[in-house]
Amino acid sequence: MTVSGTVLAALLSLGDGTLPAPHAMPVQTKNIDRGLEAFRRQDFAAAENFFRQAAVEDPDSARAFKFLGMSLAAREDYRKALIPFQRACEIDPQEENACYYLGRNYYSLNRFEDAIDTFERVLKHQHPRGRPLLGLALAYEALGMQLEAEQRFKEAIQAGEKRAMIDYGLFLYKNGRGDEGVDMLRKAGAAEDLQKVLRSVAAAASATGVTAKPVSVRFEAAPLQMIVRNGAAGNKHLIETMLAGVAVFDFDNDGWQDIFISNGARSPGLEKSDASFSNRLFRNNGDGTFADVTDKAGLAGEGYCMGVAAGDFNNDAWTDLFVTGVRGNRLYENRGDGTFADITEAAGVAGAGFWAVAAGWLDYDNDGLLDLFVSNYVQWDPATEIYCGVYKPGYRSYCHPKYYKPLPNTLYRNLGNGKFCDVSVESGIAEHKGKGMGMAFGDFDLDGRLDIFVGNDTVANFLFHNQGDGSFREIALEAGVAYNVHGVAISSMGADFRDYDNDSLEDIFVAALTNETFPLFRNVGRSQFVDVAGPARISGSSLPWSGWSNGVYDFNNDGWKDIFTANGHAVDNVDMITSSKSRQPNTVFVNQGRGVFRLETLEGEALHRGCAFGDLDRDGRIDVVVTRLNEPPLVLRNVTQESGNWIRFILRGKRSNRDAIGAWVEIETAEGRQWNRVTTCVGYGGSSEPIVHFGLGRECEAEKVVIRWPSGTVQSLSSLAAGRVHEISEPEARQ
C-alpha cells in the first residue's frame, strides 16, 4: 500500500507545531536543534544521527525519540521507526503527535488493528481530535470495515481536519459513489484529485447496457494429484513466492482440454532433485478425472520453472509448450504421439539467463507464424540477497521488489523453420526495463495489429503499441495505463485484455496487492484508457486481496464478462507482522451491466498463484485451474445454476496462424452485440484455451457472426445455434 506520500507530507508539515523553530522551543540540546535543521533540509540521515545522539543524552526525552522516529519514517524505514515512536508514546502520551505518529507508523506497516488501538489512545490525550479520527477512518477502510470508516471520516471532518475531506471523497469514489466523492473533493478544494476522479467517473458513466441481476457464480473444487513445491528452506529467496503457472490446452487433439502445471525446484540451487519437483501434464479423461502422463510426455522439465505458454508455433496442428524459468526457458515441440521434444537450443529461445516469469504467443507481424513474447522480472542472485523483515526466528520475509534491478523483456520472431530470432533490440522492446509480471495482447486501436500490455511490479506498466513495421512504441503513460487512477505505480500482477462492457473496445484489468486496489482500465477510444475501478465498485471491494492471476470471462453466461482473481499474499508469514492475511480466498467480480461489478468471495483460503481457463467438462461453462503454493492445484468446475445459453468457436487459420491467435470475433443477437478475441495469454504466467466463448443469456442463436482474421480476411456467418462449439476455417482467399 502506498502511504509514504501522505506520511511524509504530515511529517514535513511546519504549520502544526510538529517542527518548531529552535528559538521558539523550550531549552533543548544542540543535537535536537541540529536535527531539526537537517530535517527541514530533508537530510534525514543526518537528522537521524542528531536525534539518536539526543536520545542517548536524555533517554527520558519523548521529543528526542519522536523526532528520531520521524527521521526514520521520512525515509520509509517504518520498521526501525517503530521502536522510537513506541518509546516516545510510552514516555509521554501527551507529547504532541508522538502517539499519533506511532499510529501512522503502524498503518504504514499494515498493522491496522494496532493502528486503531493507538489512535483510540490518542483521542484520550490529543486535541484537536481530527488527525487521530482520520487515522481511524483510514485503518478501518484498510480492514474492509466500511461503515466504521465512513463514520470516522465524518467525525474527522466535523473536528476540522482538512485532509479528511479529501480522503473521504476518495473513499466514496473507491466504493462506487462517484458523484458523492466528486462533491466532497470539490468542497475540499482538492483540484488534482478532483480532476482524476471526474475523468474516471465520466468514463464509467458512458458504459452501455441494461443493469442486470446476474446469478451468482459457483464452483466445485477438486485437487490434482501433485504438490506445487517452491523448495523454500526458510531463507526467503524471492523466487519462492512467484510460481506457478498453469496451461489449459488440448495436447492430444481428442477434444478435451488437458492441464500442464509448472513446478519449482530446490531453492536457491534451482535443481529438480527428485520427482516431487517435476512439472506435470494431466490428460483429461473426459469423465471429470485427470491422468498424470508427465513421464510418457517427457515434460518433467528442469530448473526452477515459472510460467507456461501453449501454442502451435509450427502450424502442424499439435499444440506446443514454452516454459519460463529463473535461469532459462524451454520450448517443447509436440510430436503428435503423446510425447514432446525439447528443441530449446535449436530454436534459439533459451534466453539470456534472465528470470522470466511469463510468456505468450502472438503473431505480431501477421505473417501466419506465432511469435513469442517473454516477460522478464528482476536481476536475482541468492548470494547478494539481503535480509528483510524482523530479526526474530520465523519473521524473515520476502524482500520488496525495490531491492532488485529491472530487466528488459524479450521478443522472438518466428522464422518458420523451427527457429526464432531475438528481435528485442530492433523492435524497441529491449529499450524499456521493468519488472515484468503478467501480460496480455489486444488491439486497442483496432488497426489490425496486436499490441502488448505488460504489468510491472511497483514500477510503471508498459503498453507496447505495434507500429506495423516490426517495431513497437511504448505509450503506457500517454495512454493512461502506466499507473492507477491516483498516479501511483502498483504491484501489477496478472492482466487480461478484454472488452468487458460490450462496446467493441478492449479494456485492461490488472490484479495487484492488498490495499492497492485492482485497476480496471476502460478503453475510451482514441488510444486512451481511464481507470474506472472506483465507479465499477472494484476498488473498495478489492482492498483486502492480493491478486495474482486473473481472467475476464462470462462465468454465468448472461452476456456480460465477469472477472476472476486468484488471491494470496506475496509474503507467506505476513499474518505475523501485519493485519493482512497470507492465505486468501479467490474472488469473482460479477458483471451487473453498465460497468458495475459485484464481489463474490469463493470458499477455500490458500496461497493461490496462477490460473488458467477453459471448459474442461464441455458443458458450456468456463472452468478454472488454480495453483497453490505447497499444495495441490485445484480444478474449479463451474456449477453455476440457472446460467444462460452459450456459443463457442474453434477457429482454424489457413493464411493466418493455425491457432487463429489474434482473430477478432463479433456476434450479434436480439439482445445486442459482443466481441472477443482468440488468445491464450491470460493472467499471470498462465495459458488458457484458445476457444472463443460467449454467454448468450436467453438467446438461442447468434444471428450474425463476423470474424476478422489476422491475415486481414473478414468472414461473415449467420444463424449459428447456441449450445454448440462451432469449428470454423479461414477462407483460402480474402472475402
C-alpha positions in Angstrom: 0.0 0.0 0.0 1.3 3.4 -0.9 1.1 5.6 2.2 4.6 7.2 2.2 3.5 10.3 0.4 0.9 11.3 2.9 3.0 10.3 5.9 6.0 12.3 4.6 3.7 15.3 3.9 2.5 15.1 7.5 6.0 14.8 8.9 7.2 17.8 6.9 4.3 20.0 8.0 5.6 23.1 9.6 2.3 24.7 10.4 1.1 22.5 13.2 3.8 22.8 15.8 5.4 19.5 14.9 8.8 21.1 14.0 9.0 24.3 16.0 11.8 26.7 15.1 14.7 26.4 17.5 14.2 29.9 19.0 10.5 29.0 19.8 11.4 25.8 21.5 12.0 25.0 25.2 15.6 24.6 26.0 16.8 21.6 24.1 20.2 20.1 23.3 22.2 21.2 20.4 21.6 17.8 18.8 17.8 18.4 18.8 18.4 21.8 17.1 20.8 20.4 14.6 18.5 17.5 13.9 15.5 19.9 13.2 17.6 21.9 10.8 18.7 18.7 8.9 15.1 17.5 8.8 13.9 20.8 7.2 16.6 20.3 4.6 15.2 16.7 4.1 18.6 15.4 5.0 17.0 12.6 7.0 20.2 10.6 7.5 21.9 13.5 9.3 18.7 14.2 11.2 18.6 10.6 12.4 22.1 10.8 13.7 21.5 14.0 15.7 18.2 12.8 17.2 19.8 9.4 18.1 22.5 11.3 20.0 19.9 13.4 21.7 18.0 10.3 22.8 21.3 8.9 24.2 21.9 12.1 26.1 18.4 12.1 27.6 16.8 8.6 27.5 13.6 10.1 29.0 13.0 12.6 26.3 9.8 11.8 24.4 10.6 14.6 22.0 14.0 13.1 21.1 12.5 9.7 20.4 9.6 11.2 18.5 11.9 13.1 16.2 14.1 10.0 15.7 11.1 8.0 14.6 10.1 10.8 12.3 13.5 10.9 10.6 13.3 7.1 10.0 9.7 7.2 8.8 10.5 10.0 6.4 12.9 7.5 4.7 10.2 4.9 4.7 12.1 2.8 7.2 8.9 2.1 9.2 10.2 -1.0 11.0 13.1 0.9 12.5 10.9 3.9 13.2 8.5 1.7 15.3 10.7 1.4 18.4 11.4 5.1 18.9 7.8 6.0 18.3 6.7 3.4 20.8 9.3 4.8 23.3 8.1 8.4 22.8 4.4 7.4 23.3 5.3 5.4 26.4 7.4 8.2 28.0 4.8 10.9 27.5 1.4 10.1 25.8 0.7 13.8 25.7 3.8 14.7 23.8 2.5 16.4 20.7 1.8 13.9 17.9 4.1 11.3 19.4 1.4 8.7 19.8 -0.4 9.9 16.6 2.8 9.2 14.6 3.0 5.8 16.2 -0.4 5.0 14.9 0.5 6.3 11.4 3.6 4.1 11.6 1.5 1.0 12.4 -0.7 2.0 9.5 2.3 2.2 7.1 3.3 -1.3 8.3 -0.2 -2.6 7.5 -0.7 -3.3 11.2 -4.2 -1.8 11.1 -5.5 -3.3 14.4 -2.5 -1.8 16.3 -3.1 1.5 14.5 -6.7 1.6 15.6 -5.7 0.8 19.2 -3.1 3.6 19.1 -5.4 6.2 17.6 -8.1 5.4 20.2 -5.4 6.1 22.9 -4.5 9.4 21.2 -8.1 10.5 21.4 -7.9 10.4 25.1 -4.9 12.9 25.2 -4.8 14.9 22.0 -6.8 17.9 21.0 -7.8 18.7 18.3 -9.2 15.2 17.5 -9.2 15.4 13.7 -6.0 13.7 13.0 -6.5 10.6 15.1 -10.1 10.3 13.8 -8.8 10.4 10.2 -6.2 7.8 11.2 -9.0 5.6 12.5 -11.0 6.1 9.3 -8.1 5.0 7.1 -7.3 2.0 9.2 -10.9 0.8 9.2 -11.1 1.3 5.5 -8.0 -0.9 5.0 -9.6 -3.6 7.1 -12.7 -3.5 4.9 -14.9 -2.1 7.7 -16.6 0.4 5.5 -19.4 1.5 7.9 -16.9 2.2 10.7 -14.6 4.0 8.3 -17.3 6.3 7.0 -18.4 7.3 10.5 -14.8 8.2 11.4 -14.3 10.2 8.2 -17.4 12.2 9.1 -16.2 12.8 12.7 -12.8 13.9 11.5 -14.4 16.4 9.1 -16.6 17.7 11.9 -13.4 18.1 14.0 -11.9 20.3 11.4 -9.3 18.0 9.8 -9.0 19.4 6.3 -7.3 16.3 4.8 -10.3 14.2 6.0 -12.5 15.7 3.3 -10.1 14.6 0.6 -9.7 11.1 1.9 -13.4 10.8 2.4 -14.0 11.9 -1.1 -11.6 9.2 -2.4 -13.2 6.7 -0.1 -16.6 7.4 -1.6 -15.2 7.2 -5.1 -13.5 3.8 -4.4 -16.8 2.4 -3.2 -18.8 3.2 -6.3 -20.2 6.5 -5.0 -18.5 8.7 -7.6 -20.9 11.6 -7.6 -20.7 11.9 -3.8 -16.9 11.7 -4.0 -16.8 14.4 -6.6 -18.9 16.7 -4.4 -16.7 16.1 -1.4 -13.4 16.7 -3.3 -14.9 19.9 -4.7 -15.7 21.1 -1.2 -12.2 20.2 -0.1 -10.7 22.2 -3.0 -8.6 19.2 -4.0 -8.2 20.2 -7.6 -5.7 17.4 -8.6 -7.6 14.5 -7.0 -10.9 16.0 -8.3 -9.8 16.1 -11.9 -8.6 12.4 -11.7 -11.9 11.3 -10.2 -14.0 13.4 -12.5 -12.3 11.8 -15.5 -12.8 8.3 -14.1 -16.5 8.9 -13.2 -17.2 10.4 -16.6 -15.5 7.5 -18.4 -17.5 4.9 -16.4 -20.8 6.8 -17.0 -20.6 6.2 -20.7 -20.8 2.4 -20.3 -23.8 1.0 -22.1 -26.2 -1.8 -21.4 -29.1 -2.6 -19.1 -28.3 -3.1 -15.4 -28.5 -6.8 -14.9 -29.4 -9.0 -11.9 -26.9 -11.8 -12.6 -26.9 -15.2 -11.0 -24.1 -16.0 -8.6 -21.1 -17.9 -9.9 -20.4 -21.2 -8.2 -17.5 -23.7 -8.5 -16.8 -27.2 -7.1 -13.2 -27.8 -6.3 -11.2 -31.0 -6.8 -7.4 -31.3 -6.3 -4.9 -32.6 -8.9 -2.5 -35.3 -7.7 0.6 -33.3 -7.2 2.1 -30.6 -5.0 3.3 -27.3 -6.3 6.7 -27.1 -4.5 8.6 -23.9 -4.1 11.6 -25.5 -2.4 11.7 -23.0 0.4 14.0 -23.7 3.3 13.4 -20.6 5.4 15.8 -18.2 3.8 13.1 -16.3 1.9 14.6 -16.2 -1.6 12.3 -14.1 -3.7 11.7 -16.8 -6.4 9.9 -19.0 -3.9 6.8 -16.8 -3.8 6.4 -16.3 -7.5 5.3 -19.7 -9.0 3.4 -21.5 -10.5 1.9 -21.1 -14.0 -0.7 -23.4 -15.5 -1.9 -24.1 -19.0 -5.3 -25.4 -20.2 -4.9 -26.8 -23.7 -5.7 -30.0 -25.8 -2.3 -31.6 -26.3 -3.6 -34.8 -27.9 -6.4 -33.3 -30.0 -9.1 -35.5 -28.5 -11.5 -32.5 -27.9 -10.9 -32.4 -24.2 -8.8 -29.7 -22.5 -5.8 -31.0 -20.7 -3.7 -29.4 -17.9 0.0 -28.5 -17.6 1.5 -27.3 -14.3 4.9 -25.7 -14.0 6.8 -26.5 -10.7 9.7 -25.3 -8.6 13.0 -26.8 -7.6 15.4 -26.6 -4.7 16.0 -23.1 -3.5 18.4 -21.5 -4.2 20.1 -24.4 -6.0 17.4 -24.5 -8.8 17.7 -28.2 -9.4 14.7 -30.6 -9.6 16.4 -33.0 -7.2 13.5 -35.5 -7.3 10.2 -36.2 -9.0 8.3 -34.1 -6.5 9.6 -31.1 -8.3 8.6 -32.2 -11.7 6.4 -30.2 -14.0 3.2 -32.2 -14.6 1.0 -32.9 -17.6 -2.5 -34.2 -16.8 -4.6 -35.8 -19.6 -8.3 -35.1 -19.4 -10.1 -38.5 -19.2 -13.4 -36.9 -20.2 -15.2 -38.1 -17.0 -14.1 -35.4 -14.6 -10.8 -37.1 -13.8 -7.3 -36.4 -15.0 -4.4 -38.9 -15.6 -0.7 -37.9 -14.9 1.1 -38.6 -18.2 4.2 -36.5 -17.5 6.7 -39.3 -17.8 5.4 -40.5 -21.2 5.2 -37.0 -22.5 8.8 -36.1 -21.4 7.7 -32.9 -19.7 9.2 -33.3 -16.2 11.4 -30.3 -17.0 14.5 -28.9 -15.5 15.4 -25.9 -13.3 13.1 -23.6 -11.3 10.1 -23.2 -13.6 7.6 -20.3 -13.5 5.1 -19.7 -16.3 3.9 -21.5 -19.4 2.6 -20.6 -22.9 0.7 -23.0 -25.2 0.6 -22.5 -28.9 1.1 -24.3 -32.3 4.2 -22.4 -33.3 4.9 -24.6 -36.4 1.3 -24.9 -37.7 1.4 -28.7 -37.6 -2.0 -29.0 -35.7 -0.3 -30.0 -32.4 0.0 -27.6 -29.6 3.5 -26.9 -28.3 4.7 -25.6 -24.9 7.1 -22.9 -23.8 8.0 -22.9 -20.1 9.7 -19.9 -18.4 12.2 -20.2 -15.6 14.5 -18.4 -13.3 17.7 -19.1 -15.2 16.4 -20.2 -18.6 13.4 -21.2 -20.6 12.4 -24.4 -22.5 10.5 -25.0 -25.7 8.8 -28.4 -26.1 7.6 -29.4 -29.5 4.5 -31.6 -29.6 5.4 -34.7 -31.7 1.7 -35.7 -32.0 2.2 -39.1 -30.4 1.7 -38.1 -26.8 5.4 -37.0 -26.4 7.2 -33.7 -26.6 10.8 -32.9 -27.7 12.9 -30.3 -26.1 14.1 -28.1 -29.0 15.1 -25.1 -27.0 18.7 -24.8 -28.2 17.9 -25.5 -31.8 15.1 -23.0 -31.8 17.2 -20.3 -30.1 14.8 -19.4 -27.3 16.7 -20.4 -24.1 17.1 -16.8 -23.1 20.0 -14.8 -21.8 19.8 -16.2 -18.3 17.1 -13.7 -17.3 14.5 -14.6 -14.7 11.4 -15.0 -16.9 8.0 -15.0 -15.3 5.6 -15.3 -18.1 5.4 -15.8 -21.9 2.7 -15.6 -24.6 2.2 -16.5 -28.3 1.2 -13.8 -30.7 1.6 -13.1 -34.4 2.8 -9.5 -34.1 3.7 -9.2 -37.8 0.7 -11.1 -39.2 2.8 -13.4 -41.3 0.9 -16.6 -40.3 3.6 -17.7 -37.8 3.3 -17.4 -34.0 6.0 -15.2 -32.4 6.9 -15.3 -28.7 7.0 -12.5 -26.1 8.7 -13.2 -22.7 8.1 -11.1 -19.6 11.3 -10.8 -17.5 11.2 -9.8 -13.9 14.3 -8.7 -12.0 18.0 -9.5 -11.5 18.2 -12.1 -8.8 21.3 -13.5 -7.2 20.9 -15.5 -4.0 24.5 -14.6 -3.0 23.6 -11.0 -2.7 20.1 -11.2 -1.4 19.6 -9.1 1.7 17.8 -10.0 4.9 14.3 -8.4 5.1 11.8 -8.5 7.9 12.1 -8.6 11.6 15.3 -10.1 13.2 13.4 -12.8 15.0 13.1 -16.6 14.3 10.3 -17.1 11.8 9.9 -13.4 11.0 12.2 -13.1 8.0 10.1 -12.1 4.9 10.5 -11.8 1.2 12.1 -8.5 0.1 10.3 -5.7 -1.7 11.0 -5.5 -5.5 12.7 -2.2 -4.9 15.8 -4.0 -3.8 16.2 -5.7 -7.2 17.2 -4.2 -10.5 14.8 -4.3 -13.5 15.2 -6.3 -16.8 14.1 -5.7 -20.4 11.5 -8.1 -21.9 12.2 -10.3 -24.9 10.5 -10.7 -28.3 11.3 -13.6 -30.6 10.3 -13.6 -34.2 9.3 -17.0 -35.7 11.4 -17.6 -38.8 9.2 -20.5 -39.9 11.9 -23.2 -40.0 11.7 -24.2 -36.3 13.9 -21.4 -35.4 13.4 -18.0 -33.8 15.3 -14.7 -33.9 15.6 -12.4 -30.9 14.3 -9.1 -32.2 14.1 -7.3 -28.8 16.5 -4.6 -29.7 15.4 -3.8 -33.3 11.7 -3.9 -32.3 12.2 -1.4 -29.5 11.2 -3.8 -26.7 14.6 -4.0 -25.1 14.8 -0.3 -24.7 12.5 -0.4 -21.7 13.4 -2.1 -18.5 10.8 -3.0 -16.0 9.8 -5.7 -13.5 7.5 -7.7 -15.8 4.8 -9.9 -14.4 1.6 -10.7 -16.2 0.9 -9.6 -19.8 -1.9 -9.6 -22.3 -2.3 -9.0 -26.0 -5.0 -7.0 -27.7 -5.6 -4.5 -30.5 -6.7 -1.5 -28.5 -6.9 0.9 -31.5 -8.4 -1.7 -34.0 -5.7 -1.2 -36.6 -5.4 -5.0 -37.2 -2.1 -5.4 -35.3 -1.7 -6.9 -31.8 -0.4 -4.6 -29.1 1.3 -5.8 -25.8 0.5 -4.8 -22.2 3.0 -5.8 -19.5 2.1 -5.4 -15.8 5.2 -4.3 -13.9 5.8 -4.8 -10.2 5.9 -1.4 -8.3 7.1 0.5 -11.4 5.1 1.9 -14.3 3.4 -0.6 -16.6 4.2 -0.9 -20.3 1.9 -0.7 -23.3 3.8 -1.5 -26.5 1.9 -0.1 -29.5 2.5 -2.2 -32.6 3.7 0.2 -35.4 3.2 -2.3 -38.2 6.8 -2.2 -39.4 8.3 -4.7 -36.9 8.7 -2.1 -34.2 6.8 -1.1 -31.1 6.4 2.2 -29.3 5.9 2.2 -25.5 2.9 4.5 -24.7 1.6 3.4 -21.3 1.9 6.9 -19.7 0.2 8.8 -22.6 -2.4 6.1 -23.0 -3.3 6.1 -19.2 -2.3 2.6 -18.2 1.1 3.2 -16.6 -0.3 4.0 -13.2 -3.6 3.7 -11.3 -6.2 6.4 -11.1 -4.1 8.2 -8.4 -1.0 8.2 -10.5 0.7 5.5 -8.4 2.8 2.6 -9.7 1.2 -0.5 -8.0 2.3 -4.1 -7.7 0.8 -5.1 -11.1 0.5 -8.9 -11.3 -1.8 -10.7 -13.8 -3.6 -8.9 -16.6 -6.3 -9.6 -19.2 -7.1 -7.6 -22.3 -10.9 -7.9 -22.9 -14.0 -5.9 -23.8 -15.8 -6.2 -20.5 -18.6 -3.6 -21.4 -19.5 -4.8 -24.9 -18.6 -1.5 -26.6 -16.2 -3.1 -29.2 -13.1 -1.7 -27.5 -10.7 -3.9 -25.5 -10.1 -2.9 -21.9 -7.4 -4.0 -19.5 -7.9 -5.5 -16.0 -4.9 -5.8 -13.7 -4.6 -7.6 -10.3 -2.5 -6.1 -7.6 -1.6 -6.5 -3.9 -3.5 -5.9 -0.7 -4.6 -2.3 -0.1 -3.6 -1.2 -3.6 -6.9 -1.9 -5.3 -7.3 -3.7 -8.7 -7.3 -1.2 -11.7 -9.8 -1.5 -14.5 -8.6 0.5 -17.4 -11.5 1.2 -19.6 -10.7 1.9 -23.3 -12.5 5.2 -24.1 -11.2 5.4 -27.7 -8.5 7.5 -29.4 -5.8 5.4 -27.8 -6.9 6.5 -24.3 -7.7 4.4 -21.2 -9.2 5.5 -17.8 -9.0 3.6 -14.6 -12.7 3.2 -13.6 -12.2 0.7 -10.8 -13.9 3.1 -8.4 -17.2 3.6 -10.3 -17.1 -0.1 -11.2 -17.2 -0.9 -7.5 -13.9 -2.9 -7.7 -11.6 -0.5 -5.8 -13.1 -0.8 -2.4 -14.0 -4.5 -2.6 -10.5 -5.5 -3.8 -8.7 -3.7 -1.0 -8.2 -6.9 1.2 -6.9 -9.1 -1.5 -3.6 -9.8 -3.2 -4.5 -10.9 -6.7 -2.0 -12.9 -8.9 -3.5 -14.4 -11.9 -6.9 -13.4 -13.3 -9.2 -13.7 -16.3 -12.2 -11.8 -17.8 -14.8 -14.4 -18.8 -18.6 -14.8 -18.8 -18.9 -17.4 -16.0 -22.7 -17.3 -15.7 -23.3 -16.9 -19.5 -25.5 -13.8 -19.2 -23.7 -11.9 -22.0 -21.5 -9.9 -19.7 -17.9 -10.8 -18.9 -17.0 -11.3 -15.2 -13.6 -11.2 -13.6 -11.9 -14.0 -11.6 -8.8 -13.3 -9.5 -6.6 -15.9 -7.8 -5.5 -14.4 -4.4 -2.8 -15.0 -1.8 -0.4 -12.6 -0.2 3.1 -12.4 -1.6 4.6 -12.9 1.9 3.6 -16.2 3.4 4.1 -15.1 7.0 2.6 -11.6 6.7 0.0 -12.5 9.3 2.8 -12.4 12.0 3.7 -8.8 11.2 0.7 -7.1 9.7 -3.1 -7.2 9.7 -3.1 -8.8 6.3 -3.9 -12.5 5.7 -1.4 -14.5 3.7 -3.9 -17.3 2.8 -6.8 -15.7 0.9 -9.9 -16.8 -1.0 -10.3 -16.4 -4.7 -12.8 -13.9 -5.9 -15.3 -13.3 -8.7 -16.4 -9.8 -9.7 -19.8 -10.5 -11.3 -20.7 -8.1 -14.1 -24.0 -6.4 -13.4 -24.1 -4.4 -16.6 -23.4 -0.7 -17.1 -19.9 -1.1 -16.0 -20.7 -2.2 -12.4 -19.5 -5.3 -10.6 -20.5 -7.2 -7.5 -17.9 -9.0 -5.4 -18.4 -12.7 -4.7 -15.9 -14.5 -2.4 -15.2 -18.2 -3.1 -14.6 -20.9 -0.5 -11.2 -22.0 0.4 -8.1 -20.0 1.5 -4.6 -20.6 0.2 -1.5 -19.0 -1.3 -3.2 -19.0 -4.7 -1.0 -18.0 -7.6 -1.5 -19.0 -11.3 -4.8 -19.8 -13.0 -6.0 -20.7 -16.5 -9.4 -21.0 -18.0 -11.3 -23.4 -20.3 -14.4 -25.6 -20.5 -12.9 -28.8 -19.0 -16.1 -30.8 -19.0 -17.6 -29.4 -22.2 -20.8 -28.3 -20.6 -20.6 -24.7 -21.9 -19.5 -23.1 -18.6 -15.9 -21.8 -18.1 -13.9 -23.7 -15.5 -10.7 -22.6 -13.8 -7.5 -24.4 -12.8 -5.7 -22.6 -9.9 -2.2 -23.3 -8.4 -1.5 -23.1 -4.7 2.0 -22.8 -3.1 3.0 -26.1 -1.5 -0.5 -27.6 -2.0 -2.2 -29.5 -4.9 -3.6 -27.3 -7.7 -7.3 -27.1 -7.8 -9.7 -27.8 -10.7 -12.7 -25.4 -10.1 -15.6 -26.9 -12.0 -18.2 -24.3 -12.9 -21.5 -25.4 -11.5 -23.4 -22.1 -11.7 -27.1 -22.7 -11.6 -29.5 -21.1 -14.0 -26.7 -19.9 -16.2 -27.5 -18.7 -19.7 -27.1 -20.2 -23.1 -23.7 -20.0 -24.8 -21.9 -20.4 -28.1 -18.2 -21.2 -28.7 -15.9 -21.0 -31.7 -12.8 -23.0 -32.6 -11.1 -21.1 -35.4 -8.6 -22.7 -37.8 -6.3 -20.4 -39.6 -5.2 -21.0 -43.2 -3.4 -17.8 -44.3 -3.3 -16.8 -40.6 -1.6 -18.8 -37.9 -3.4 -22.1 -37.4 -4.5 -21.3 -33.8 -6.0 -18.0 -35.2 -4.5 -16.2 -32.3 -5.4 -12.5 -32.7 -8.7 -13.2 -34.6 -11.4 -10.7 -33.5 -14.9 -12.2 -33.3 -18.2 -10.2 -33.2 -21.5 -11.8 -32.6 -25.0 -10.2 -32.7 -28.2 -11.5 -31.0 -31.5 -9.9 -30.3 -30.0 -8.6 -27.1 -27.2 -6.8 -28.7 -23.6 -7.3 -29.8 -20.5 -8.8 -28.1 -16.8 -9.0 -29.0 -14.0 -11.4 -28.0 -10.5 -12.3 -29.2 -8.6 -15.5 -29.7 -5.8 -15.5 -27.2 -4.2 -17.9 -24.8 -2.2 -15.3 -22.9 -4.3 -14.6 -19.9 -3.5 -13.6 -16.3 -0.1 -14.4 -14.6 2.2 -17.0 -16.1 -0.8 -18.9 -17.5 -2.1 -20.1 -20.8 -5.8 -20.6 -21.4 -7.8 -22.5 -24.1 -7.9 -20.7 -27.5 -11.6 -21.3 -27.9 -13.7 -18.1 -28.1 -16.6 -18.2 -25.6 -19.7 -16.1 -25.5 -22.5 -16.2 -23.0 -25.9 -15.6 -24.7 -28.3 -15.2 -21.8 -31.8 -16.3 -23.0 -30.9 -16.1 -26.7 -30.9 -19.3 -28.7 -28.7 -18.3 -31.6 -26.1 -15.8 -32.9 -28.0 -14.1 -35.7 -24.8 -12.8 -37.2 -21.1 -13.6 -36.6 -18.2 -11.6 -38.1 -14.6 -12.9 -37.9 -11.7 -10.6 -38.6 -8.7 -12.9 -39.2 -5.1 -11.9 -38.5 -4.5 -12.1 -42.3 -7.0 -9.3 -42.9 -9.7 -11.6 -44.2 -13.2 -10.7 -42.9 -15.7 -13.6 -42.7 -19.4 -13.3 -42.0 -21.8 -16.1 -41.0 -25.4 -16.1 -39.8 -27.9 -18.1 -37.7 -25.5 -20.2 -35.7 -27.1 -22.2 -33.0 -26.4 -21.8 -29.3 -25.2 -24.6 -27.1 -22.7 -25.7 -29.6 -18.9 -25.5 -30.4 -18.6 -24.2 -34.0 -15.4 -25.1 -35.8 -14.7 -22.5 -38.5 -11.9 -22.5 -41.0 -10.5 -19.3 -42.5 -11.3 -18.9 -46.2 -8.4 -19.6 -48.5 -8.9 -16.2 -50.2 -10.0 -12.9 -48.8 -13.7 -12.2 -48.7 
